């Protein structure tokens, strides 16, 4: 069969970890790099094991790319347009050509629903607007924190951030008809503001939120809890099992419900963390290698 043995779709932490593992397993692996992953938004992570002084998302991705390429993985810019079964393997459409592979690992991640703020991308780069309290809630200790949400996720995130600060405000943008348990928020010491998202603005190194009646409120940082959309279209087209949130179900070896199709990282149901994505990718890569060994009669019998 022409083409790589394994196609990895996505060049974020999960995809690059899998590529390095597979290349070190002496497998031919092609990584389809569909563009900037979520990790590139990280200004400085103090949650990455092994980097006590912090590390940027750009540095993480650069180092992981260099490691994968060092061992022979091929990384090609381009988005996989579709994926179909091809006998015992798969055929993908990438940059106008058919790419055949014996196994496929999806590391396609999710897309964040950013608040409609002026200059939001720059604000995320400067850590004024954040998207992961598990990653960097520690840096919110004793600060004035706002959480923007339009459903129960915003309330849950605000409650989580009370671990770090007693000045947490939920800016609920779902409208007066959207359900929010005001009594529970009050019990947890969380202030509630109902305001449309277009009334939240950035000003210099501070975040100002127009709450009501023309009055402005100032915050040290804002968390967006508006959710994500999984990039699971390729798997869905193959009838892979998805959860209600659109993310993929996998087994203990990161295998989806489609034979030969694996997944790791944020597109999989679970905790969206780089450390988790890397662990899932290592499990998936090892499972793929062993499955191919077995198919080729290179495992012990009996």
DAMOHU-V751567 format. One record per residue. N is the residue number from 1. RES is the residue in one small letter. SS is DSSP state (h for helix, s for strand, l for the rest). PSI is psi in whole degrees, -180 to 180 (none if undefined). NEAR is the number of other ideal C-beta (glycine too) atoms within 8 Angstrom. Layout:
# DAMOHU-V751567
n: <N/N>
res: <RES/RES>
ss: <SS/SS>
psi: <PSI/PSI>
near: <NEAR/NEAR>
This chain:
# DAMOHU-V751567
n: <1/2/3/4/5/6/7/8/9/10/11/12/13/14/15/16/17/18/19/20/21/22/23/24/25/26/27/28/29/30/31/32/33/34/35/36/37/38/39/40/41/42/43/44/45/46/47/48/49/50/51/52/53/54/55/56/57/58/59/60/61/62/63/64/65/66/67/68/69/70/71/72/73/74/75/76/77/78/79/80/81/82/83/84/85/86/87/88/89/90/91/92/93/94/95/96/97/98/99/100/101/102/103/104/105/106/107/108/109/110/111/112/113/114/115/116/117/118/119/120/121/122/123/124/125/126/127/128/129/130/131/132/133/134/135/136/137/138/139/140/141/142/143/144/145/146/147/148/149/150/151/152/153/154/155/156/157/158/159/160/161/162/163/164/165/166/167/168/169/170/171/172/173/174/175/176/177/178/179/180/181/182/183/184/185/186/187/188/189/190/191/192/193/194/195/196/197/198/199/200/201/202/203/204/205/206/207/208/209/210/211/212/213/214/215/216/217/218/219/220/221/222/223/224/225/226/227/228/229/230/231/232/233/234/235/236/237/238/239/240/241/242/243/244/245/246/247/248/249/250/251/252/253/254/255/256/257/258/259/260/261/262/263/264/265/266/267/268/269/270/271/272/273/274/275/276/277/278/279/280/281/282/283/284/285/286/287/288/289/290/291/292/293/294/295/296/297/298/299/300/301/302>
res: <x/x/x/x/x/x/x/x/x/x/x/x/x/x/x/x/x/x/x/x/x/x/x/x/x/x/x/x/x/x/x/x/x/x/x/x/x/x/x/x/x/x/x/x/x/x/x/x/x/x/x/x/x/x/x/x/x/x/x/x/x/x/x/x/x/x/x/x/x/x/x/x/x/x/x/x/x/x/x/x/x/x/x/x/x/x/x/x/x/x/x/x/x/x/x/x/x/x/x/x/x/x/x/x/x/x/x/x/x/x/x/x/x/x/x/x/x/x/x/x/x/x/x/x/x/x/x/x/x/x/x/x/x/x/x/x/x/x/x/x/x/x/x/x/x/x/x/x/x/x/x/x/x/x/x/x/x/x/x/x/x/x/x/x/x/x/x/x/x/x/x/x/x/x/x/x/x/x/x/x/x/x/x/x/x/x/x/x/x/x/x/x/x/x/x/x/x/x/x/x/x/x/x/x/x/x/x/x/x/x/x/x/x/x/x/x/x/x/x/x/x/x/x/x/x/x/x/x/x/x/x/x/x/x/x/x/x/x/x/x/x/x/x/x/x/x/x/x/x/x/x/x/x/x/x/x/x/x/x/x/x/x/x/x/x/x/x/x/x/x/x/x/x/x/x/x/x/x/x/x/x/x/x/x/x/x/x/x/x/x/x/x/x/x/x/x/x/x/x/x/x/x>
ss: <l/l/l/l/l/s/s/s/s/l/l/l/h/h/h/h/h/h/h/h/h/h/h/h/l/l/l/l/s/s/s/s/s/l/l/l/l/h/h/h/h/l/l/l/s/l/l/l/l/l/l/l/l/l/s/l/h/h/h/h/h/h/h/h/h/h/h/h/h/h/l/l/l/s/s/s/s/l/l/s/s/s/s/s/s/s/l/l/s/s/s/s/s/s/l/l/s/s/s/s/s/l/s/s/s/s/l/l/l/s/s/s/l/l/l/l/l/l/l/h/h/h/h/h/h/l/l/l/s/s/l/l/h/h/h/h/h/h/h/h/l/l/l/l/s/s/s/s/s/l/l/h/h/h/h/h/h/h/h/h/h/l/l/l/l/l/l/s/s/s/s/s/l/l/l/l/l/l/l/l/l/h/h/h/h/h/h/l/l/s/s/s/s/s/l/l/h/h/h/s/s/s/s/l/l/s/s/s/s/s/s/s/l/l/s/s/s/s/s/l/s/s/s/s/l/l/l/s/s/s/l/l/h/h/h/h/h/l/l/l/l/s/l/l/l/l/l/s/l/l/l/l/l/l/s/l/l/l/l/l/s/s/s/l/l/l/l/s/l/l/l/l/l/h/h/h/h/h/h/h/h/h/h/h/h/h/h/h/h/h/h/h/h/h/h/l/l/l/l/l/l/l>
psi: <129/158/179/161/-40/134/125/124/107/134/40/-167/-40/-50/-41/-36/-47/-41/-42/-44/-49/-40/-38/-19/5/35/146/125/135/128/121/112/101/8/179/119/174/-33/-25/-14/-13/116/-56/124/127/13/4/118/135/-2/73/-26/-1/158/143/157/-39/-40/-40/-50/-39/-46/-41/-36/-47/-39/-44/-43/-35/-35/6/0/145/128/124/127/132/152/131/120/-35/163/130/158/146/87/-124/-3/-146/158/130/152/115/121/41/8/162/130/120/141/151/-30/156/136/122/120/53/-10/-157/166/126/144/95/148/152/74/146/129/31/-36/-44/-37/-38/-42/-31/5/18/-37/127/161/1/93/-25/-38/-45/20/-28/-35/-5/8/125/18/162/115/134/143/125/122/161/9/-164/-24/-40/-42/-42/-39/-39/-42/-40/-41/-13/-14/-30/-26/148/12/71/130/131/118/102/116/9/0/166/-23/-13/138/131/133/91/-35/-41/-41/-43/-41/-36/-1/31/125/142/129/128/115/143/148/-27/1/16/125/162/144/104/-126/19/164/126/134/117/111/-60/154/26/4/134/146/144/139/151/-36/162/138/134/123/46/4/-177/165/119/143/73/18/-40/-42/-40/-39/-22/8/32/150/127/152/177/-27/3/-2/164/139/136/162/-168/-14/14/20/136/-176/-6/120/131/-6/122/166/149/156/-160/-22/-13/145/129/-156/123/89/146/-42/-39/-44/-43/-41/-44/-40/-39/-42/-46/-46/-42/-40/-41/-48/-46/-36/-40/-37/-45/-43/-29/6/30/25/163/140/150/none>
near: <5/3/8/10/9/15/16/16/15/18/14/15/15/16/17/16/15/17/14/13/13/15/13/7/9/4/11/8/16/15/15/15/10/10/5/3/11/10/11/9/9/10/9/8/14/11/10/11/4/4/9/5/5/9/9/10/11/7/8/15/15/8/8/12/11/8/10/14/10/6/9/8/13/10/12/10/4/9/7/13/6/8/12/9/8/7/4/5/12/15/12/17/11/12/5/4/6/6/12/11/15/11/15/14/18/16/18/12/14/12/7/9/8/12/11/6/12/5/7/12/7/7/12/14/8/8/11/12/16/13/10/7/11/9/10/12/11/8/7/13/7/6/10/9/16/15/15/14/16/8/9/7/10/16/15/9/13/17/9/10/15/12/5/11/12/6/8/14/16/16/14/14/11/9/6/4/4/9/5/11/7/7/6/8/14/9/6/9/7/13/7/11/12/8/13/5/10/5/9/14/10/13/6/4/4/10/16/12/17/12/11/8/4/5/7/8/11/8/13/8/13/15/14/12/12/12/7/9/8/14/11/14/6/13/15/9/9/11/6/13/7/11/9/3/6/8/12/16/9/13/5/4/9/15/10/13/6/10/4/11/14/16/15/19/16/13/17/12/8/6/5/10/9/11/9/10/17/11/8/15/20/11/12/16/14/10/12/14/12/9/10/12/9/9/8/6/5/5/7/3/3/2>
